[in-house]
Amino acid sequence: MTDLFTRQPDAPLAERLRPHTLDDVIGQQHLIGEGKPLRLAVKSGKPHSMLLWGPPGVGKTTLARILAQSFNAQFLPVSAVFSGVKDIREAILKAETALQQGRATILFVDEVHRFNKAQQDAFLPHVESGLLTFIGATTENPSFEVNPALLSRAQVYILNPLSPADLQQLIEKVLALPDYQGMEITPEAAALLVQTADGDARRLLNLLEQLLRAAQTRRLKTLGETFLAESLGAQIRRFDKGGESFYNQISALHKSVRGSHPNAALYWFCRMLDGGADPRYLARRIVRMAWEDIGLADPRAFTIANEAAQTYERLGSPEGELALAQAVLYLAAAAKSNAGYKAYNQMTAFVKQNSSDEVPVHLRNAPTKLMKKLGYGREYRYAHDEPNAYAAGETYMPDGMAEPDFYQPVPRGLEIKIGEKLDWLRKLDEETGE
């Protein structure tokens, strides 16, 4: 009979429910379903080096353990947070011993992106020699965080956040355990729990274990929405990342920046961080704001937005969020222009509405003798040789097509100067009689 006395009593729920076969895994069917890469790898019986890339709590460690078990290989886990070159050397010695006994070794490096180049180089020769099969787990883009030499020898598999249906299935699996027989969770409470877990199975299991213990203490059989709100408090997400509240808040942030209200923009930025928004998503939106709403009125905005995004990638959370916050403040205070944004949209529509006219002969390059004989580039006027480095009266559109005048600089920031220059160039054109 299974009860608290026949298993490790202090084992967390997430550990107790850790799958031991691919069939037990919830989610990641694009990797473990029939005919999919990891399922085929297990059937082949031949392990290969790989990088498992995905957010926390989606099964990277679990899959690595299952693969090692499926291949009957020695599983040597190493944490890049706590381990160094010495630990890798010890793992290599264990792998050599296992090889003498006819057994392969899988070296699993959790959070491999935290290893520096020297640490990654320490086990690379042994991966190349076949002594070790390397499986790395990372939440960061391997293209930026893993040595090219190691990356070239490992297949990258992307793991996705668990879907709401996956997480609901996990809840049902927990409630079927003997410890929780007779307990249930209302659909509304389950939906709130799934939203709070945000695709992270480990987070869901930890929260659910906390809730079930509290309910048992209070002798409750049903977990309702009110009970969840009281028990989890600030842990509950303030919005669903795919829901209306999320998009309302990002809209408020964008419009506060566009409206030149730095404090309001900072408020919505912090609200979204507090609610669990992915800082990388916010970084992408901040870069978009710089191009859409500041434009050429202040080109420094692009640089600041991009560098803030890069700073976050380098420092992570929470340090990198300060850079994003200051980018928000700068963009909100900067001169605004949507002239480039409007001109781009208008020109895109114009191009779609017009036929594919030929490039005028004088604008074509002539890299061959035949092209020169055909007159390619013959009448082209090299602007640098013209007065004011401007070929006044020259045309750059297809023959017979008037040049649209979609870009209209606004009288703010640098675009004041841009507008003045374009007006001056137009006068030069007019003076030629064109």
Secondary structure, 3 states (H helix, E strand, C coil): CCCCCCCCCCCCHHHHCCCCCHHHCCCCHHHHCCCCHHHHHHHHCCCCCEEEECCCCCCHHHHHHHHHHHCCCEEEEEECCCCCHHHHHHHHHHHHHHHHCCCCEEEEEECHHHCCHHHHHHHHHHHHHCCCEEEEEECCCHHHHCCHHHHCCCEEEECCCCCHHHHHHHHHHHHCCHHHCCCEECHHHHHHHHHHHCCCHHHHHHHHHHHHHHHHHCCCCEECHHHHHHHHHHHCCCCCCCCHHHHHHHHHHHHHHHCCCHHHHHHHHHHHHHCCCCHHHHHHHHHHHHHHHHHHHCCHHHHHHHHHHHHHHHHCCCHHHHHHHHHHHHHHHCCCCCHHHHHHHHHHHHHHHCCCCCCCHHHCCCCCHHHHHCCCCCCCCCHHHCHHHCCCCCCCCCCCCCCCCCCCCCCCCCHHHHHHHHHHHHHHHHHCCC
